[in-house]
Structure formats: C-alpha cells, structure tokens
C-alpha cells in the first residue's frame, strides 16, 4: 500500500496493487 497524488490537484489517494501489479484506487480525499 502506498500514498500517491490523486488526479485532482490538492488531493491525495490511497492505492494498493492487485496480483497483476495494477494499482487499485481505494479512496481519494480532496483537501
């Protein structure tokens, strides 16, 4: 699990990788 910048400026999202190595966005919060 890692934290990365979300698609929206000033926001953040939490991702985890599925077994195929594809990032899955769990949730996103805008500040």
C-alpha positions in Angstrom: 0.0 0.0 0.0 1.3 3.4 -0.9 0.2 7.0 -0.9 0.4 8.9 -4.2 -1.0 12.1 -5.6 -4.6 11.8 -6.9 -5.7 13.1 -10.3 -7.1 16.2 -8.6 -4.8 19.0 -7.6 -4.6 19.3 -3.8 -6.0 15.9 -3.3 -4.5 12.5 -2.3 -5.5 8.9 -2.8 -4.6 5.5 -1.3 -3.7 2.8 -3.7 -2.8 -0.9 -3.5 -1.6 -3.2 -6.2 -3.7 -6.2 -7.3 -2.0 -9.6 -8.1 -1.4 -8.4 -11.7 0.5 -5.3 -10.4 -2.2 -2.9 -11.5 -2.8 -0.1 -9.0 -6.3 0.0 -7.5 -7.5 3.3 -6.0 -9.2 2.6 -2.7 -10.3 6.1 -2.0 -9.5 9.7 -2.7 -9.9 12.8 -0.5 -9.6 16.4 -1.6 -8.1 18.8 0.9 
